[in-house]
């Protein structure tokens, strides 16, 4: 996100803060307890944003002064002091930017859609790259589960298909949280590309592999009505965990929705009935997403959106291990802390994607 875009956002917040400052002291607002409480909450958040904005402007002004000294002063000692000061200012600016992004989003609930507040189904699938792609599915799974833990969200594994040597060909999660689960994760749908030297590579060459991520909002039966006569049900023996039980009963379930040709599998439960219920939940979400994407394609010409078509064939992000860099290609943003990112510190990138989408 460019500094100019952030400044524009902060300027809008400052204007809103000044307007609320005037209205919140009006007798008709004070007498309306509900309205006053809402405005006071917004006033408190905006006050913090405005404070950061003023600090931000001061630091930008100081940066200009330091740059002027570095460009025009011939005194070596002054230049050394100016260089040291510049590093401090840039660190302060970076810190203020991160705080501003977080506060801007805590005050932007008006941008939330009904889907943004929903729980989700997360699908991870290996793509090009063979065994290395399966290993990267496992790495991304770890990244997400660490992020879920930081966010206080709970997840369950619905379906697993293991890779040949290590990792997963496919894994599906059922994810629930108190707020903003889909609103935070909806930008993750797409192709995630990794560039690194695989452990199996003897000559030290960098390989490129890819996986696909799909994030689907969970929907209730009243939102998507599935006619059971449109579903073909197959059962088979589970290939997952379960000890001796695995080879005894056909508890795994495969459902095919005949009109849309969407197929889902679930095999993690020992009970066929429970697997059927989970598979129906995933199927419902997929049908809902399918219809949603059809509607969004019709309006995507008018509004270019990061999640406009839900096209999961588009490369959205590259994880470059040799350069310690993760890059989101939709907003041309790179973060040079790949280790931290892979440990679940992905909120900064999500916030930037939100800002771009709401701009």
Phi, psi and omega per residue, in radians:
X1 nan 2.195 -3.118
X2 -1.243 2.675 -3.138
X3 -1.052 -0.649 -3.131
X4 -1.060 -0.690 3.130
X5 -1.145 -0.723 3.122
X6 -1.132 -0.760 3.141
X7 -1.073 -0.698 3.103
X8 -1.074 -0.756 3.114
X9 -1.097 -0.755 -3.127
X10 -1.171 -0.630 3.120
X11 -1.138 -0.698 3.095
X12 -1.101 -0.736 3.122
X13 -1.110 -0.652 3.139
X14 -1.145 -0.748 3.106
X15 -1.087 -0.729 3.124
X16 -1.126 -0.687 3.125
X17 -1.085 -0.754 -3.136
X18 -1.145 -0.644 3.116
X19 -1.174 -0.781 3.130
X20 -1.151 -0.637 3.121
X21 -1.000 -0.631 -3.140
X22 -1.348 -0.753 -3.042
X23 -1.317 -0.517 -3.032
X24 -1.209 -0.313 3.135
X25 -1.670 0.011 3.123
X26 -1.283 2.408 -3.093
X27 -0.976 -0.671 -3.107
X28 -1.193 -0.477 3.087
X29 -1.371 -0.763 -3.139
X30 -1.061 -0.637 -3.121
X31 -1.287 -0.399 3.104
X32 -1.613 1.647 -3.001
X33 -1.024 -0.718 -3.107
X34 -1.139 -0.838 -3.127
X35 -1.144 -0.706 -3.137
X36 -1.101 -0.703 -3.129
X37 -1.135 -0.724 3.129
X38 -1.132 -0.795 -3.129
X39 -1.166 -0.648 -3.136
X40 -1.141 -0.697 3.109
X41 -1.106 -0.744 3.126
X42 -1.188 -0.683 3.121
X43 -1.047 -0.754 -3.111
X44 -1.108 -0.758 3.128
X45 -1.173 -0.783 -3.132
X46 -1.143 -0.568 3.109
X47 -1.070 -0.718 3.104
X48 -1.144 -0.696 3.135
X49 -1.130 -0.766 -3.139
X50 -1.110 -0.700 3.103
X51 -1.051 -0.789 3.111
X52 -1.119 -0.659 3.131
X53 -1.078 -0.763 3.128
X54 -1.130 -0.712 3.084
X55 -1.113 -0.689 -3.127
X56 -1.086 -0.783 3.136
X57 -1.116 -0.680 3.119
X58 -1.101 -0.751 -3.126
X59 -1.173 -0.662 3.091
X60 -1.121 -0.665 3.094
X61 -1.141 -0.738 3.111
X62 -1.121 -0.639 3.126
X63 -1.105 -0.698 3.099
X64 -1.088 -0.739 3.134
X65 -1.097 -0.764 3.132
X66 -1.119 -0.762 3.113
X67 -1.077 -0.626 3.114
X68 -1.108 -0.750 3.124
X69 -1.109 -0.769 -3.122
X70 -1.119 -0.559 -3.115
X71 -1.485 -0.527 -2.960
X72 -2.038 -0.403 -3.079
X73 -1.455 2.338 -3.129
X74 -1.629 -0.160 -3.127
X75 -1.285 2.074 -3.087
X76 -1.076 -0.737 -3.131
X77 -1.114 -0.711 3.110
X78 -1.113 -0.675 3.138
X79 -1.168 -0.662 3.104
X80 -1.127 -0.746 3.094
X81 -1.115 -0.720 -3.134
X82 -1.135 -0.668 3.128
X83 -1.123 -0.787 3.102
X84 -1.060 -0.756 -3.138
X85 -1.134 -0.646 -3.126
X86 -1.101 -0.742 3.110
X87 -1.057 -0.716 3.117
X88 -1.106 -0.776 -3.131
X89 -1.097 -0.767 -3.139
X90 -1.104 -0.657 3.072
X91 -1.118 -0.753 3.111
X92 -1.108 -0.731 3.125
X93 -1.091 -0.755 3.130
X94 -1.083 -0.733 3.125
X95 -1.115 -0.763 3.133
X96 -1.130 -0.687 3.135
X97 -1.052 -0.819 -3.136
X98 -1.086 -0.764 3.124
X99 -1.113 -0.682 -3.132
X100 -1.121 -0.775 3.126
X101 -1.006 -0.821 -3.120
X102 -1.082 -0.771 -3.141
X103 -1.200 -0.664 3.115
X104 -1.045 -0.654 -3.127
X105 -1.380 -0.517 3.105
X106 -1.201 -0.318 -3.129
X107 -1.838 0.116 -3.051
X108 -1.943 0.690 3.139
X109 -1.120 -0.351 -3.133
X110 -1.177 -0.313 3.124
X111 -1.449 -0.215 -3.093
X112 -1.199 2.423 3.008
X113 -1.702 3.024 3.121
X114 -1.105 -0.638 3.121
X115 -1.137 -0.591 -3.073
X116 -1.016 -0.451 -3.096
X117 -1.601 0.023 -3.061
X118 -1.476 2.749 2.950
X119 -1.269 2.986 -3.035
X120 -2.418 2.838 2.901
X121 -1.875 2.228 3.130
X122 -1.986 2.188 3.114
X123 -2.007 2.267 3.053
X124 -2.084 2.245 -3.135
X125 -2.335 2.430 3.074
X126 -1.275 2.565 3.123
X127 -2.125 -2.226 3.133
X128 -1.243 2.465 3.091
X129 2.138 -0.003 3.068
X130 1.013 -2.242 -3.086
X131 -1.082 -0.620 -3.136
X132 -1.117 -0.632 3.087
X133 -1.151 -0.680 3.104
X134 -1.112 -0.703 3.109
X135 -1.137 -0.658 -3.140
X136 -1.222 -0.547 3.022
X137 -1.005 -0.766 3.133
X138 -1.128 -0.675 3.120
X139 -1.135 -0.749 -3.140
X140 -1.217 -0.633 3.053
X141 -1.019 -0.802 3.112
X142 -1.077 -0.748 3.121
X143 -1.014 -0.831 -3.116
X144 -1.171 -0.752 -3.099
X145 -1.136 -0.571 3.066
X146 -1.203 -0.653 3.073
X147 -1.153 -0.722 3.111
X148 -1.029 -0.753 -3.128
X149 -1.082 -0.765 3.113
X150 -1.088 -0.578 -3.091
X151 -1.505 -0.152 -3.132
X152 1.353 0.447 -3.130
X153 -1.699 2.661 -3.142
X154 -1.942 2.445 3.127
X155 -2.333 2.713 3.040
X156 -2.310 2.509 3.081
X157 -1.468 2.189 -3.126
X158 -1.675 -0.704 -3.045
X159 -2.591 2.439 3.136
X160 -2.393 2.350 2.956
X161 -2.259 1.938 -3.030
X162 -1.289 2.698 3.099
X163 -1.370 3.059 -3.092
X164 -1.149 -0.894 -3.111
X165 -1.778 -0.874 -3.086
X166 -2.693 2.860 3.072
X167 1.412 -2.752 -3.059
X168 -2.369 2.442 2.966
X169 -1.347 -0.603 -3.118
X170 -2.742 2.473 3.028
X171 -2.586 2.395 -3.118
X172 -2.142 2.318 -3.109
X173 -2.064 2.560 2.990
X174 -1.862 2.013 -2.998
X175 -2.075 2.271 -3.135
X176 -2.262 2.574 3.097
X177 -2.781 2.933 -3.075
X178 -1.235 -0.620 -3.132
X179 -2.706 2.628 2.939
X180 1.069 0.493 -3.106
X181 -1.170 -1.001 3.132
X182 -1.162 -0.631 3.140
X183 -1.041 -0.526 3.116
X184 -1.553 -0.625 -3.000
X185 -1.678 -0.139 -3.033
X186 -1.090 -0.419 -3.134
X187 -1.392 -0.088 -3.072
X188 -1.457 -0.192 -3.129
X189 -1.203 2.235 3.127
X190 2.540 -2.978 -3.138
X191 -1.556 2.214 3.076
X192 -1.875 2.089 -3.060
X193 -1.843 2.438 3.113
X194 -2.107 2.394 3.076
X195 -2.135 1.967 -3.129
X196 -2.895 2.984 3.097
X197 -1.550 1.983 3.135
X198 -1.144 2.672 3.123
X199 -1.098 -0.436 -3.125
X200 -1.485 -0.091 -3.106
X201 -1.469 2.038 -3.070
X202 -1.487 -0.389 -3.056
X203 -1.741 0.111 3.052
X204 1.254 0.439 -3.138
X205 -1.522 2.501 3.097
X206 -1.377 2.232 3.105
X207 -1.887 2.679 3.055
X208 -1.986 2.171 3.095
X209 -2.240 2.936 -3.115
X210 -2.563 2.631 3.017
X211 -2.316 2.854 3.062
X212 -2.000 2.488 3.089
X213 -2.094 2.345 3.046
X214 -2.228 2.233 3.100
X215 -2.037 2.033 -3.066
X216 -2.041 2.281 3.079
X217 -1.196 2.371 3.098
X218 -1.330 2.364 -3.105
X219 -2.183 2.705 3.136
X220 -1.526 2.864 -3.109
X221 -1.112 -0.412 3.129
X222 -1.299 -0.339 3.126
X223 -1.512 -0.588 3.086
X224 -2.323 1.935 -3.121
X225 -1.624 1.971 -3.134
X226 -1.736 2.211 3.073
X227 -1.458 2.065 -3.077
X228 -1.050 -0.420 3.107
X229 -1.249 -0.243 3.110
X230 -1.589 0.047 -3.065
X231 -1.955 2.276 3.016
X232 -1.740 2.193 -3.089
X233 -1.931 2.247 3.046
X234 -2.153 2.506 3.064
X235 -2.073 2.619 3.125
X236 -2.705 2.949 -3.124
X237 -1.334 2.357 -3.121
X238 -1.158 2.480 3.072
X239 -1.824 0.101 -3.090
X240 -1.614 -2.715 -3.133
X241 -1.268 2.842 3.099
X242 2.544 0.020 3.063
X243 1.110 -2.399 -3.097
X244 -1.143 -0.449 -3.099
X245 -1.047 -0.553 -3.046
X246 -0.941 -0.766 -3.029
X247 -1.575 -0.002 -3.050
X248 -1.673 -0.679 -3.048
X249 -2.249 2.670 3.089
X250 -1.566 1.316 -3.078
X251 -1.534 -0.367 -3.132
X252 -1.263 2.546 -3.050
X253 -2.200 2.362 3.004
X254 -2.110 2.165 3.129
X255 -1.999 2.364 3.079
X256 -2.119 2.115 3.076
X257 -1.486 1.864 -2.979
X258 -1.045 -0.799 -3.120
X259 -1.065 -0.710 -3.084
X260 -1.731 -0.192 -3.102
X261 1.093 0.402 3.081
X262 -1.429 2.318 -3.134
X263 -2.128 2.382 3.074
X264 -2.341 2.681 3.099
X265 -2.256 2.627 3.034
X266 -2.573 2.262 -3.081
X267 -2.486 0.159 -3.016
X268 -1.396 -0.355 3.121
X269 -1.625 2.675 3.097
X270 -1.347 -0.398 -3.109
X271 -1.634 2.271 3.081
X272 -1.081 -0.633 3.141
X273 -1.091 -0.770 3.129
X274 -1.179 -0.672 3.088
X275 -1.115 -0.655 3.104
X276 -1.104 -0.776 3.141
X277 -1.068 -0.754 3.135
X278 -1.180 -0.701 3.127
X279 -1.114 -0.681 3.098
X280 -1.090 -0.701 3.125
X281 -1.078 -0.765 3.117
X282 -1.169 -0.754 3.140
X283 -1.047 -0.764 3.129
X284 -1.038 -0.765 3.128
X285 -1.117 -0.667 -3.130
X286 -1.202 -0.697 3.104
X287 -1.139 -0.751 3.108
X288 -1.042 -0.827 -3.133
X289 -1.115 -0.672 3.135
X290 -1.053 -0.804 3.131
X291 -1.184 -0.668 3.127
X292 -1.094 -0.751 -3.140
X293 -1.127 -0.639 3.103
X294 -1.069 -0.740 3.135
X295 -1.174 -0.729 -3.102
X296 -1.186 -0.555 3.107
X297 -1.093 -0.579 -3.131
X298 -1.172 -0.537 -3.101
X299 -1.837 -0.012 -3.057
X300 -1.151 -0.429 3.100
X301 -1.160 -0.642 -3.124
X302 -1.343 -0.593 -3.062
X303 -2.375 1.871 3.099
X304 -1.317 2.020 -3.054
X305 -2.155 2.622 3.084
X306 -1.132 -0.429 -3.140
X307 -2.161 0.481 -2.994
X308 -1.129 -0.754 -3.091
X309 -1.932 -0.217 -3.088
X310 1.156 0.386 -3.101
X311 -1.171 1.920 -3.071
X312 -1.559 0.190 3.068
X313 -1.655 -0.101 -3.090
X314 -1.520 2.284 3.105
X315 -1.245 2.097 -3.082
X316 -1.881 -0.479 -3.006
X317 -2.627 2.524 3.073
X318 -2.137 2.319 3.107
X319 -1.899 1.778 -3.063
X320 -1.774 1.819 -3.061
X321 -1.235 -0.763 3.140
X322 -1.028 -0.554 -3.107
X323 -1.758 0.092 3.116
X324 0.925 0.763 -2.977
X325 -2.340 2.394 2.949
X326 -2.073 2.265 -3.056
X327 -2.161 2.241 3.008
X328 -1.696 2.035 -3.000
X329 -1.317 -0.317 -3.117
X330 -1.289 -0.576 -3.119
X331 -2.047 0.112 3.093
X332 0.933 0.777 -3.126
X333 -1.981 2.286 3.080
X334 -2.053 2.433 3.041
X335 -2.057 2.155 -3.080
X336 -1.669 0.997 3.050
X337 -2.686 1.175 -3.055
X338 -1.104 -0.653 3.141
X339 -1.069 -0.786 3.106
X340 -1.114 -0.721 3.133
X341 -1.068 -0.799 -3.124
X342 -1.226 -0.229 3.049
X343 -1.629 0.297 3.024
X344 1.674 0.083 3.138
X345 -1.532 1.190 -3.038
X346 -1.888 -0.007 -3.053
X347 -1.107 -0.616 3.134
X348 -1.020 -0.792 3.132
X349 -1.152 -0.703 3.123
X350 -1.092 -0.739 3.122
X351 -1.079 -0.696 3.119
X352 -1.155 -0.674 3.095
X353 -1.131 -0.697 3.090
X354 -1.091 -0.798 3.131
X355 -1.026 -0.790 -3.139
X356 -1.098 -0.731 -3.127
X357 -1.147 -0.659 -3.085
X358 -1.444 -0.237 -3.028
X359 -1.072 nan nan
